[in-house]
Amino acid sequence: MRIDFAESERSTVGIEWEIALVDRDTGDLVQVADEVLPALGPGDGSEHPQITHELLLNTIELVSGVHHSVPDAVADLQGLIDLVRTVTDEMDVELMCAGTHPFAQWFDQRSTQSERYDHLLERTQWWGRQMLIWGVHVHVGIDERDKVLPIVNGLLTFYPHLQALSASSPFWGGVATGYASNRALMFQQLPTAGLPWQLTEWSDYEGYVDDLITTGVIRDYTEVRWDIRPSPHWGTVEMRACDGVSTATELGALAAVIHCLVDRMSDQLDHGESPLVLQPWFVRENKWRAARWGIDADIIVDAGGAQGAVADGIRTLVTELAPTAERLGCARELADVERILERGISYQRQLAVAEANGGSLPAVVSSLTKELRNGLE
């Protein structure tokens, strides 16, 4: 089958930010998206074009416009947050973002009524209903279709760096899981989710999608839910590996790393060079290590099996990407990576809050909502 890849200006950027709705007093999730979203729309009952439903009624998704720089995309989302608060503050609803909610139970949540979501839950059943998770998705424009899959494969080399830096889901259903990112391993249970197949030609991707449609696995390519995937409709590569983050500082830092990596790989391909690609079994192990140990993980760094600390790799990457960041206008956001490392990754901050409050998980939710409102101190 043929899948057209939309024309897109190189290295434009857009960000999607999934936000949880929680009760201001208890910190538990509230099922009020159907009340919040119409109040933000144009007044005819329709949704705001950049603030939309997600799978569950405890969640809204903020979608930036198409921008040429990360700071502009983040500012766009900050404006949307402010708009949402004009409604939620009056409802005693707070906004929260992390990879998972520390104590809410999946069986208490209600899903958005739509044909697409109904189909997903009917097919996936128990695992689909377990998807009480939030993430950040970053789109980067690709100017030539044949660059897409080499860039997807190249980004897999840096998967653990992004996973470790964004890890924010140490709790699940009231339990400390022992993982920095429980979300990463939960989401991959869905059909077509998880790590992408390392395909090389666009025709391979078309054949893959055709096979899945023919056999009834999916109905169209948008149901391929890889952690990193082509987004043909938008003409982008979409990075979906990152846990949800609670501050604009973290959002900007992650987006800057992704933006710079994709642009650098696009440059390499323009000069006839191929991005570094690791064996699939190394990529899978790196994903697990970053999910388990977060910023303290040792990861596999080359095809020969050499290993090193992911924290060191992140700092090296920031240095290497600095010239690209200057050109793309996100030098400050890239430099914020070091600030996050010094302040602590979200999963570390959450665990520290729980320990300081006698194990209280509502205290963790309170800290996350305050971070989203006030920023990273």
C-alpha positions as CSV (number, residue, x, y, z in Angstrom):
1,M,0.0,0.0,0.0
2,R,1.1,3.6,-0.5
3,I,1.5,5.9,2.5
4,D,2.1,9.5,1.5
5,F,4.4,11.6,3.7
6,A,3.3,15.2,3.9
7,E,5.6,18.0,2.9
8,S,7.1,19.6,6.0
9,E,9.6,22.3,6.6
10,R,12.8,20.9,8.0
11,S,13.2,21.0,11.8
12,T,9.9,22.7,12.5
13,V,8.8,21.5,16.0
14,G,5.5,20.8,17.8
15,I,4.8,19.4,21.2
16,E,1.9,17.5,22.8
17,W,1.6,17.6,26.6
18,E,-0.8,15.2,28.4
19,I,-2.2,16.7,31.6
20,A,-4.0,15.0,34.4
21,L,-7.0,16.5,36.3
22,V,-6.9,16.1,40.0
23,D,-9.0,17.1,43.0
24,R,-7.4,20.1,44.8
25,D,-8.1,18.6,48.2
26,T,-7.5,14.9,47.9
27,G,-5.1,14.7,44.9
28,D,-7.1,11.9,43.4
29,L,-8.0,12.0,39.7
30,V,-11.3,13.5,38.7
31,Q,-13.3,12.6,35.6
32,V,-14.2,16.1,34.4
33,A,-12.7,16.5,30.9
34,D,-16.2,16.5,29.4
35,E,-16.9,19.6,31.6
36,V,-13.6,21.4,31.1
37,L,-13.2,21.1,27.4
38,P,-16.5,22.5,26.2
39,A,-15.9,25.5,28.5
40,L,-12.6,26.2,26.6
41,G,-14.1,25.9,23.1
42,P,-15.5,28.6,20.8
43,G,-19.0,28.4,22.4
44,D,-20.7,26.1,20.0
45,G,-20.1,22.9,22.0
46,S,-16.9,22.0,20.1
47,E,-13.4,21.7,21.6
48,H,-10.6,24.2,21.5
49,P,-8.5,23.2,18.5
50,Q,-5.4,22.9,20.7
51,I,-6.9,21.4,23.9
52,T,-8.5,18.0,23.3
53,H,-9.8,14.8,24.8
54,E,-7.6,11.8,25.5
55,L,-8.4,8.2,26.2
56,L,-9.6,8.9,29.8
57,L,-11.9,11.6,31.2
58,N,-9.2,12.4,33.8
59,T,-6.9,13.8,31.1
60,I,-6.7,16.6,28.6
61,E,-4.1,17.0,25.9
62,L,-2.4,20.3,25.0
63,V,-1.1,20.6,21.4
64,S,1.2,23.4,20.3
65,G,1.1,24.9,16.9
66,V,3.9,24.3,14.4
67,H,6.9,26.4,15.4
68,H,10.5,27.1,14.3
69,S,11.9,26.9,17.8
70,V,11.4,25.0,21.1
71,P,11.0,28.2,23.2
72,D,8.1,29.3,21.0
73,A,6.4,25.9,21.2
74,V,6.8,25.8,25.0
75,A,5.4,29.3,25.3
76,D,2.4,28.2,23.2
77,L,1.7,25.4,25.7
78,Q,2.2,27.7,28.7
79,G,-0.5,29.9,27.3
80,L,-2.8,26.9,26.9
81,I,-2.1,26.0,30.5
82,D,-3.1,29.5,31.6
83,L,-6.3,29.2,29.6
84,V,-7.2,25.8,31.1
85,R,-6.8,27.3,34.6
86,T,-9.4,29.9,33.9
87,V,-11.9,27.0,34.0
88,T,-10.3,24.4,36.4
89,D,-9.4,26.9,39.1
90,E,-13.1,27.6,39.5
91,M,-13.8,23.9,39.8
92,D,-11.2,23.3,42.5
93,V,-9.4,21.1,40.0
94,E,-5.6,21.1,39.9
95,L,-3.4,20.2,36.9
96,M,-0.7,17.5,37.3
97,C,1.7,15.8,34.9
98,A,3.9,12.8,35.6
99,G,4.3,9.4,33.8
100,T,1.8,7.9,36.3
101,H,-0.5,9.1,39.1
102,P,1.1,8.0,42.4
103,F,-2.0,6.3,44.0
104,A,-5.1,6.4,41.7
105,Q,-6.6,3.1,40.7
106,W,-7.1,2.2,37.1
107,F,-10.5,0.6,37.7
108,D,-11.9,3.9,39.0
109,Q,-11.3,5.7,35.8
110,R,-13.8,6.4,33.0
111,S,-13.0,6.5,29.3
112,T,-13.9,9.1,26.7
113,Q,-16.8,8.0,24.6
114,S,-15.6,7.8,21.0
115,E,-15.5,5.2,18.3
116,R,-11.7,5.2,18.2
117,Y,-11.3,4.8,22.0
118,D,-14.1,2.3,22.3
119,H,-12.4,0.1,19.6
120,L,-9.1,0.3,21.4
121,L,-10.5,-0.8,24.7
122,E,-12.7,-3.5,23.2
123,R,-9.6,-5.0,21.6
124,T,-7.1,-4.6,24.4
125,Q,-9.4,-5.2,27.4
126,W,-7.6,-5.4,30.7
127,W,-4.3,-4.0,29.4
128,G,-6.0,-1.2,27.6
129,R,-7.8,-0.2,30.7
130,Q,-4.5,-0.2,32.6
131,M,-3.2,2.7,30.5
132,L,-3.3,5.2,33.4
133,I,-0.3,7.0,32.0
134,W,0.8,10.4,30.7
135,G,3.5,11.4,28.3
136,V,5.1,14.1,26.2
137,H,5.3,13.8,22.4
138,V,7.6,15.9,20.3
139,H,7.2,16.2,16.5
140,V,10.1,17.4,14.3
141,G,9.6,18.2,10.7
142,I,11.5,16.1,8.1
143,D,12.1,17.6,4.7
144,E,12.7,14.3,2.8
145,R,10.7,11.1,3.3
146,D,13.7,8.9,2.9
147,K,15.3,10.4,5.9
148,V,12.5,9.4,8.2
149,L,13.4,5.8,9.0
150,P,17.1,6.3,9.3
151,I,16.3,9.1,11.9
152,V,13.9,6.9,13.8
153,N,16.6,4.2,14.0
154,G,19.2,6.7,15.0
155,L,17.0,8.1,17.8
156,L,16.9,4.6,19.3
157,T,20.5,5.0,20.2
158,F,19.5,8.0,22.5
159,Y,16.4,6.4,23.8
160,P,17.8,5.7,27.3
161,H,19.1,9.3,27.6
162,L,15.6,10.7,27.0
163,Q,13.9,8.0,29.1
164,A,16.3,8.6,32.0
165,L,16.0,12.4,31.8
166,S,12.1,12.3,31.8
167,A,11.5,9.4,34.1
168,S,8.6,10.4,36.4
169,S,6.6,7.2,37.2
170,P,8.1,5.5,40.2
171,F,4.6,4.8,41.7
172,W,1.7,2.8,40.4
173,G,-1.6,2.3,42.2
174,G,-0.2,3.3,45.5
175,V,2.9,1.1,45.3
176,A,6.6,2.1,44.9
177,T,7.5,0.0,41.9
178,G,11.3,0.1,42.1
179,Y,11.3,1.6,38.6
180,A,12.2,5.1,37.6
181,S,9.7,4.8,34.7
182,N,7.0,2.3,35.2
183,R,5.1,3.9,32.4
184,A,7.7,2.9,29.8
185,L,7.2,-0.8,30.4
186,M,3.4,-0.6,30.8
187,F,2.7,1.1,27.6
188,Q,4.6,-1.4,25.5
189,Q,2.0,-4.1,26.4
190,L,-0.4,-2.7,23.9
191,P,-0.4,-4.2,20.4
192,T,2.0,-2.2,18.1
193,A,3.3,-0.1,21.0
194,G,6.8,-0.1,22.3
195,L,10.0,0.0,20.4
196,P,9.8,0.4,16.6
197,W,11.0,-2.3,14.2
198,Q,14.3,-1.1,12.6
199,L,13.1,-0.7,9.0
200,T,15.3,0.9,6.4
201,E,13.2,1.8,3.4
202,W,9.9,3.6,3.3
203,S,8.5,0.7,1.3
204,D,9.3,-1.6,4.3
205,Y,7.1,0.7,6.5
206,E,4.3,0.6,3.9
207,G,4.5,-3.2,3.8
208,Y,4.5,-3.4,7.6
209,V,1.3,-1.3,7.8
210,D,-0.3,-3.2,4.9
211,D,0.4,-6.5,6.7
212,L,-1.2,-5.2,10.0
213,I,-4.3,-3.9,8.2
214,T,-4.7,-7.1,6.2
215,T,-4.6,-9.2,9.3
216,G,-6.9,-6.9,11.4
217,V,-4.2,-5.7,13.8
218,I,-4.9,-2.1,13.0
219,R,-7.3,-0.1,10.8
220,D,-4.8,2.6,9.7
221,Y,-1.2,3.7,10.3
222,T,-2.2,6.0,13.2
223,E,-2.8,2.9,15.3
224,V,1.0,2.1,15.1
225,R,1.9,3.3,18.5
226,W,5.7,3.0,18.5
227,D,7.7,4.9,21.0
228,I,9.3,6.7,18.1
229,R,7.4,6.7,14.8
230,P,6.8,8.4,11.5
231,S,3.8,10.7,11.5
232,P,3.0,10.8,7.8
233,H,0.0,13.1,8.1
234,W,2.2,15.9,9.6
235,G,5.5,15.1,7.8
236,T,7.3,14.5,11.1
237,V,9.2,12.1,13.2
238,E,7.4,11.8,16.5
239,M,9.3,11.0,19.7
240,R,6.8,9.4,22.2
241,A,9.3,7.8,24.6
242,C,9.3,10.5,27.3
243,D,7.3,10.3,30.5
244,G,5.1,13.2,31.3
245,V,6.9,16.1,33.0
246,S,5.5,18.6,35.5
247,T,7.5,21.8,34.5
248,A,8.0,23.9,31.4
249,T,11.8,23.7,32.2
250,E,11.8,19.9,31.8
251,L,9.5,20.1,28.8
252,G,11.8,22.6,27.0
253,A,14.9,20.6,27.9
254,L,13.6,17.4,26.5
255,A,12.2,19.0,23.4
256,A,15.6,20.8,22.8
257,V,17.5,17.5,23.0
258,I,15.1,15.9,20.6
259,H,15.0,18.9,18.2
260,C,18.8,19.1,18.0
261,L,19.3,15.3,17.6
262,V,16.9,15.1,14.7
263,D,18.4,18.2,13.0
264,R,21.9,16.8,13.5
265,M,20.9,13.5,12.0
266,S,19.2,15.2,9.1
267,D,22.6,17.0,8.5
268,Q,24.4,13.7,8.6
269,L,22.1,12.2,6.0
270,D,22.5,15.2,3.8
271,H,26.3,14.6,3.8
272,G,25.9,10.9,3.1
273,E,26.5,9.7,6.6
274,S,24.3,7.3,8.5
275,P,23.4,7.9,12.2
276,L,24.8,5.4,14.7
277,V,22.4,2.5,15.1
278,L,22.6,-0.1,17.8
279,Q,21.5,-3.7,17.5
280,P,17.8,-4.2,18.5
281,W,18.7,-6.4,21.4
282,F,21.0,-3.6,22.8
283,V,18.2,-1.0,22.3
284,R,15.7,-3.2,24.2
285,E,18.1,-3.7,27.1
286,N,18.9,0.1,27.2
287,K,15.2,0.9,27.4
288,W,14.8,-1.5,30.3
289,R,17.8,-0.2,32.2
290,A,16.7,3.4,31.9
291,A,13.2,2.5,33.0
292,R,14.6,0.5,36.0
293,W,17.4,2.7,37.2
294,G,16.7,6.1,35.5
295,I,19.6,8.5,35.7
296,D,21.7,5.9,37.6
297,A,21.6,3.4,34.7
298,D,24.7,2.1,32.9
299,I,23.8,1.7,29.2
300,I,25.3,0.1,26.1
301,V,26.8,2.9,24.0
302,D,28.1,1.3,20.8
303,A,27.7,-1.7,18.6
304,G,30.7,-3.3,20.2
305,G,29.0,-3.5,23.6
306,A,30.9,-0.8,25.4
307,Q,29.0,0.6,28.4
308,G,28.9,3.8,30.3
309,A,26.8,5.9,32.7
310,V,23.7,7.4,31.1
311,A,24.3,10.6,33.1
312,D,27.7,11.0,31.6
313,G,26.2,10.3,28.1
314,I,23.6,13.0,28.7
315,R,26.2,15.6,29.6
316,T,28.4,14.7,26.6
317,L,25.3,15.0,24.4
318,V,24.5,18.5,25.7
319,T,28.1,19.6,24.9
320,E,28.0,18.0,21.4
321,L,24.6,19.5,20.6
322,A,25.4,23.0,21.8
323,P,26.2,24.4,18.3
324,T,23.0,23.0,16.9
325,A,21.0,24.4,19.7
326,E,22.5,27.9,19.1
327,R,21.4,27.7,15.4
328,L,17.9,26.4,16.3
329,G,17.3,28.9,19.0
330,C,17.1,26.6,22.0
331,A,20.5,27.0,23.7
332,R,18.9,28.0,27.0
333,E,16.6,25.0,27.0
334,L,19.4,22.6,26.2
335,A,21.5,24.1,29.0
336,D,18.5,23.4,31.4
337,V,19.4,19.7,31.1
338,E,22.2,20.4,33.6
339,R,19.8,22.2,35.9
340,I,17.5,19.2,35.9
341,L,20.4,16.8,36.7
342,E,21.4,19.0,39.6
343,R,17.9,19.5,40.9
344,G,17.0,15.8,40.5
345,I,14.9,13.9,37.9
346,S,11.2,13.9,38.6
347,Y,11.1,10.3,39.9
348,Q,13.9,11.2,42.4
349,R,12.0,14.3,43.5
350,Q,8.8,12.3,44.0
351,L,10.5,9.6,46.0
352,A,12.2,12.2,48.2
353,V,8.8,13.9,48.9
354,A,7.2,10.6,49.8
355,E,10.1,9.8,52.2
356,A,10.0,13.3,53.8
357,N,6.2,12.9,54.4
358,G,6.1,9.5,55.9
359,G,5.2,7.8,52.7
360,S,2.3,10.1,51.9
361,L,1.4,9.8,48.2
362,P,-1.1,12.7,48.3
363,A,1.9,14.8,49.3
364,V,3.6,13.6,46.1
365,V,0.6,14.7,44.0
366,S,0.6,18.1,45.8
367,S,4.3,18.6,45.0
368,L,3.7,17.7,41.3
369,T,0.7,20.2,41.1
370,K,2.8,22.9,42.7
371,E,5.7,22.3,40.2
372,L,3.3,22.6,37.3
373,R,1.9,25.8,38.7
374,N,5.2,27.4,39.9
375,G,8.0,25.8,37.9
376,L,11.2,24.0,38.9
377,E,12.7,25.8,41.9
